[in-house]
Amino acid sequence: MTESDPAIIRLGVVGAGFMGRQHIDFIRAAPGMALTAVADPVLPPDAFGCAVHESTERMLDAGQVDAVIIANPNALHVDTALECLEAGVAVLLEKPVAVDHAQSLRLVEAVERRRGRLLVGHHRRHHPAVARARAAIRDGELGQVVAVSGLWSARKEDAYFTDMPWHSRPGAGVLLINVVHDLDLLRHLCGEVVEIQAMQSSHARGLEVEDTVSLSLRFENGVVGSFLASDAGVSPWGWDQATEETAAFPFLPDGVAYRIVGTRAALSVPNLARYAYDASVEPDWHSPLSRTYLPVVPRGSFQRQLEHFADVVRGEAEPLVSAEDASRTLALVEAAALAARTRRTVDVARFRTDVEAGRE
Ligand SMILES: NC(=O)c1ccc[n+]([C@@H]2O[C@H](COP(=O)([O-])OP(=O)(O)OC[C@H]3O[C@@H](n4cnc5c(N)ncnc54)[C@H](O)[C@@H]3O)[C@@H](O)[C@H]2O)c1
């Protein structure tokens, strides 16, 4: 098969930095896909063995792509995605969908108006352990879920902020860069969040953006939860250390990012350890506690995301993470930032309504 074969999806990548290069590797390993173009203003023209353009516009004008993966800085996401949708090209847009909820609404509107094919890159939703955990919750394997807690902490290198200054300015920060994934997954697993409280700190790095946050969440089904995150502190806890998603991060087997507590059992994710009292009659906190691991077939979420994107490109699947869905996750991140700034509880639905009405 060659890229002139109509069965092959011709893919372009916009932004070939840390994340874009990983997407390029996944495309190269994927059957039925070919990397035909890259758009990035700061690359040598022969960097990837395919056409390299200095802008998305030039790449689209060259007509070499059926679909595009957008991995440029967050502030460019909406305009780049709109450009691609206007050109009739399918889009996998890296998270966050936009830098704020108001901006994301432009994209939601354009996707609806153009019936555009757009998947947002909340890749963790594609991980087999997430699908298994979601099924366990849905099928009552934990009883009634009462609470959830999560943690993500890792010490990013200082060059992450000095070499790529957009990382230290509004539009980035640990909430928008990292916690956005976790809040998306907590929504996916536990349902919509109705109230949020937050504290944040820039104490460790002294940057304009926050490096550390603590969140309290109330879900619409009555579940309450908490989430802690820092990009300044060493830890083995968090999705990136608990999965083998990228070689760029250390992997510790049996790692935990989330703990979900139900009336019959508890489940940690992504290691899928299920804890339950081991008594046939009236089990309670005096009963022995047993641990079993839920079985799952291992597969990387970026690969599964790319396979799913191929189905979206061909019009054979609705996106697992639509612009509208990702826009709700982003609204939650923004509500967290507002809660931290104002030191008050934010009603998430009211916050979204206020943004939509131009009041926030
Ligand atoms: N899904 C994930 O786990 C994950 C992980 C890291 C980053 N990301 C996301 O990927 C995106 C990129 O992050 P990164 O860490 O790779 O950043 P980066 O700074 O390493 O890369 C950004 C790239 O975009 C290029 N660029 C800048 N302006 C451009 C333009 N106008 N057109 C095309 N390219 C342009 C830059 O030259 C650079 O190569 C961000 O949205 C980030 O949130 C996602």
The ligand as a Gaussian input file, in Angstrom:
#p B3LYP/6-31G(d) Opt

LIG

0 1
 N       -2.190000      14.356000      25.413000
 C       -1.129000      14.569000      26.183000
 O       -0.832000      13.814000      27.097000
 C       -0.282000      15.775000      25.944000
 C        1.017000      15.838000      26.477000
 C        1.782000      16.972000      26.220000
 C        1.261000      18.007000      25.479000
 N       -0.018000      17.915000      25.007000
 C       -0.585000      19.027000      24.245000
 O        0.086000      19.078000      23.005000
 C        0.210000      20.446000      22.611000
 C        1.678000      20.761000      22.376000
 O        2.363000      20.623000      23.581000
 P        3.921000      20.315000      23.595000
 O        4.289000      20.009000      24.984000
 O        4.239000      19.368000      22.511000
 O        4.505000      21.768000      23.221000
 P        5.841000      22.125000      22.429000
 O        6.113000      23.547000      22.741000
 O        6.890000      21.089000      22.667000
 O        5.423000      21.971000      20.885000
 C        4.610000      22.903000      20.235000
 C        5.065000      22.940000      18.787000
 O        4.159000      23.788000      18.071000
 C        4.932000      24.565000      17.150000
 N        4.195000      25.754000      16.755000
 C        4.171000      26.977000      17.337000
 N        3.392000      27.803000      16.620000
 C        2.899000      27.086000      15.591000
 C        2.045000      27.385000      14.507000
 N        1.528000      28.615000      14.359000
 N        1.754000      26.405000      13.620000
 C        2.274000      25.165000      13.774000
 N        3.102000      24.828000      14.775000
 C        3.396000      25.770000      15.672000
 C        6.214000      24.862000      17.910000
 O        7.255000      25.243000      17.020000
 C        6.464000      23.532000      18.586000
 O        7.242000      22.674000      17.758000
 C       -0.414000      21.276000      23.714000
 O       -1.734000      21.574000      23.374000
 C       -0.382000      20.366000      24.913000
 O       -1.430000      20.664000      25.833000
 C       -0.770000      16.817000      25.214000

